[in-house]
Amino acid sequence: MANLLSSTGVQVETIMFPPHVKPPGATNTLFLGGAGVRCVEIESKLVKISGIGVYLEDKAIQSLAATWKGKGVEELQDSEDFFKDIINGNPQDLINSRLEVSFV
């Protein structure tokens, strides 16, 4: 399958997520499917707790397309089921998480 995504990676706050990773012992290289920050409210202030990059196998696209092909960006962003399908996918998918704390 052709590489459909960026070859430059994504920067979230001060964390740089590479476009591809190869987990130790794995034969497949995974691509960066998305990245973001997780915040919690502490004493009425939002605190950024972590940056998270989600890495997937190429075959994840085929698997997700069976259900989600033709849906628009807004529909996917608002769909809890779409994100559940990503999280509940192939157990070899990798979630790469790095810690960062800063105030918003």
Buried (B, 14 or more C-beta within 10 A) or exposed (E): EEEEBEEEBBEBEEBBBBBBBEEEEEEEBBBBBBBBBEEEEEEEEEBBBBBBBBBBBBBBBEBBEEEBEEBEEEEEEEEEEBEEBBEEBEEBBBEBEBEBEEEE
